[in-house]
Amino acid sequence: MVDQDWAGVRKRIVRLSMLPASQKVFGTLGHGWRLEDPLGEDDIVELEAQIGVRLPSEYRDFLALVAAGGAGPSYGVFPVRRVQGRWRWEGDGADLADLSRLAEPFPDKGPDPQVLERLLAERPEEEDFEEIENFDTAIDAWDERWESVMFAPERTTGAIVICHHGCAQRDWLVLSGSHRGTMWSDPRADDADLEPLADAEGKPLTFSRWFTDWLDKAEHDAGQRSVGS
């Protein structure tokens, strides 16, 4: 990505934040239209040295030219910050990413579909139990089995959590492997596996398209609301 792709984006967000209707854009209460300062090149180089992988170019340029995090899709882009000399991403679920394994490739395949199908078929149902305490015990045991498969650390190597939508729904950015640079939706809280985000033509969304699509829509929605108010 070349620099001019991000030219003016920060100013667009600042202008948008000044519209009264911008306060009705989903997620505003989370990010408040705030933007972190961009990172310097030395900061980014240090971050990459610590995690052991060069960031995808679109995201790298975003950090340098727009912000280290803040206003963005849903409740915003998780900020990356240096804390006691170590870089980390901060936000609801950011700790799901193993920063020591970001250089490992993100897996091309998820859990065995037959294993998931069998587990879902064995999920306890409350109506099958006479005592609620017995159901609670059974569902807790099942949840442990489910999470051991769906939330195994190997499922998300090479990726970071970049955003959350509430209700444990999150988006990941892949840093390593054949899916490097693409965005993935995480609906595992609803008993579904991670899946790549795609545009209307079915092409994988990269960070730039993911972010600018949100900005275009937010500007449209806030503008429409301002006209109609």
C-alpha positions in Angstrom: 0.0 0.0 0.0 1.2 3.5 -0.8 1.0 6.4 1.6 -1.7 8.3 -0.2 -4.2 5.6 0.4 -4.4 6.8 4.0 -4.1 10.5 3.2 -6.8 12.5 4.9 -8.3 9.6 6.8 -7.5 11.0 10.2 -9.0 14.4 9.2 -12.1 12.7 7.9 -12.6 11.0 11.3 -12.1 14.3 13.1 -14.6 16.0 10.9 -17.1 13.2 11.3 -16.7 13.3 15.1 -18.0 16.9 15.0 -21.3 16.0 13.4 -24.1 15.7 16.0 -25.4 12.6 14.3 -22.0 10.9 14.6 -22.9 10.1 18.2 -25.5 7.7 16.9 -23.0 5.6 14.9 -22.8 2.2 16.4 -19.8 1.8 18.8 -19.3 5.5 19.4 -19.8 5.0 23.2 -16.8 2.6 23.0 -14.2 4.7 21.1 -15.7 8.2 21.5 -14.1 9.2 18.2 -10.8 9.3 19.9 -7.6 8.5 18.0 -4.3 7.5 19.4 -1.2 9.2 18.1 0.4 7.5 15.1 3.5 5.4 15.8 7.0 6.4 14.7 9.0 4.2 12.5 11.3 3.3 15.4 8.3 2.3 17.5 7.0 0.0 14.7 10.4 -1.5 14.2 10.7 -2.3 17.9 7.2 -3.7 17.9 8.0 -6.0 15.0 11.2 -7.1 16.6 9.4 -8.1 19.8 6.6 -10.1 18.0 9.0 -11.6 15.5 7.1 -10.7 12.3 6.7 -7.7 10.0 3.2 -6.3 10.1 1.1 -6.5 7.0 1.8 -3.3 5.0 -1.8 -1.9 5.1 -1.9 -2.1 8.9 1.7 -1.0 9.3 0.9 2.2 7.3 -2.2 2.8 9.2 -0.2 2.8 12.5 2.3 5.2 11.0 -0.1 7.5 9.2 -3.4 7.4 10.9 -3.4 6.2 14.5 -2.1 3.5 16.8 -5.7 2.7 17.4 -9.0 4.3 18.4 -12.1 5.2 16.3 -13.0 2.5 13.9 -15.4 -0.4 13.2 -17.8 -1.1 16.0 -16.1 -0.3 19.3 -12.9 0.8 17.6 -9.5 -0.5 16.5 -7.6 -2.0 19.5 -4.7 0.3 20.3 -1.2 -1.1 20.4 0.9 0.4 23.3 4.2 0.0 24.9 3.7 -1.1 28.6 6.9 -1.4 30.7 9.0 -1.8 27.6 6.8 -4.4 25.9 4.3 -3.8 23.1 0.8 -5.2 23.3 -2.7 -4.7 22.0 -5.3 -3.7 24.5 -9.1 -4.3 24.3 -11.8 -6.8 25.0 -10.4 -10.1 24.1 -7.0 -8.9 22.9 -5.4 -11.4 25.3 -6.8 -14.2 23.2 -3.9 -13.7 20.9 -0.6 -15.4 21.8 2.0 -12.7 21.1 4.8 -15.3 21.4 3.4 -17.2 18.4 2.6 -14.4 15.9 5.3 -15.5 13.5 3.7 -19.0 13.2 1.3 -19.3 10.2 -2.4 -18.8 10.8 -4.0 -22.2 10.2 -5.5 -22.9 6.7 -8.1 -25.1 8.3 -10.2 -25.0 11.5 -11.2 -27.9 13.7 -12.4 -31.2 12.1 -16.1 -30.6 11.1 -17.0 -34.1 12.2 -15.6 -33.4 15.6 -17.6 -30.2 15.9 -20.8 -31.9 14.6 -20.4 -34.7 17.2 -19.8 -32.2 20.0 -22.9 -30.1 19.0 -25.0 -33.3 18.9 -23.9 -34.1 22.4 -24.7 -30.6 23.8 -26.9 -31.0 26.9 -30.4 -29.5 26.7 -32.1 -28.1 29.8 -35.4 -29.9 29.2 -33.6 -33.2 29.5 -32.8 -32.6 33.1 -35.2 -32.7 36.1 -32.9 -30.6 38.3 -31.4 -27.4 37.0 -28.2 -28.1 39.1 -27.6 -31.3 37.1 -28.1 -29.4 33.8 -25.6 -26.7 35.0 -23.0 -29.4 35.8 -23.5 -31.1 32.4 -23.4 -27.9 30.4 -20.3 -26.7 32.2 -18.5 -30.0 31.4 -19.6 -29.7 27.8 -18.4 -26.1 27.5 -15.0 -27.3 28.7 -14.9 -29.9 25.9 -16.1 -27.4 23.3 -13.6 -24.7 24.3 -10.7 -27.1 24.3 -11.4 -27.6 20.6 -12.6 -24.2 19.5 -10.3 -22.1 21.6 -7.2 -24.2 21.4 -4.2 -21.9 21.1 -3.2 -23.5 17.7 -6.5 -22.1 16.2 -5.3 -18.5 16.2 -1.5 -18.6 15.9 -0.2 -15.8 13.6 -3.1 -13.4 14.3 -4.2 -10.6 16.6 -7.6 -9.5 17.9 -8.1 -6.1 16.4 -11.7 -5.2 17.3 -14.8 -6.3 19.2 -18.5 -5.9 18.4 -19.9 -6.8 21.8 -21.3 -10.1 23.0 -17.9 -11.8 22.6 -17.9 -11.2 18.8 -14.5 -10.1 17.6 -12.4 -9.5 14.4 -8.9 -10.8 13.9 -6.1 -9.6 11.6 -3.8 -12.3 10.3 -0.1 -11.5 10.4 1.4 -14.7 9.2 0.7 -17.6 6.8 -1.2 -17.8 3.5 -4.0 -15.6 4.9 -1.6 -12.8 5.9 -3.2 -9.4 5.8 -6.8 -10.6 5.8 -9.6 -10.0 8.4 -11.5 -12.8 10.1 -14.7 -12.8 12.1 -14.8 -14.7 15.4 -18.3 -16.0 16.3 -17.0 -18.8 18.5 -19.1 -17.6 21.4 -22.1 -18.6 19.2 -20.7 -22.1 18.6 -19.4 -21.3 15.1 -15.8 -21.3 13.8 -13.7 -18.3 12.7 -14.4 -17.3 9.1 -12.8 -14.8 6.7 -14.5 -11.5 6.1 -15.3 -10.9 2.5 -16.6 -8.1 0.2 -19.8 -8.3 -1.9 -17.9 -10.2 -4.6 -16.6 -12.7 -2.1 -13.0 -11.5 -2.1 -11.2 -11.5 1.3 -11.2 -8.2 3.1 -7.8 -6.8 4.0 -7.3 -4.3 6.8 -7.6 -1.2 4.6 -10.9 -2.2 3.0 -12.3 -3.3 6.3 -11.5 0.1 7.9 -12.4 2.4 4.9 -15.7 0.6 4.3 -16.6 1.4 7.9 -15.6 5.0 7.5 -17.5 5.4 4.3 -20.7 4.0 5.9 -20.2 6.0 9.1 -19.9 9.2 7.1 -23.0 8.3 5.1 -25.1 7.4 8.1 -24.1 10.5 10.1 -24.7 12.7 7.1 -28.1 11.2 6.4 -29.0 11.6 10.0 -27.8 15.2 10.1 -29.9 16.1 7.0 -32.9 14.3 8.4 -32.7 15.9 11.9 
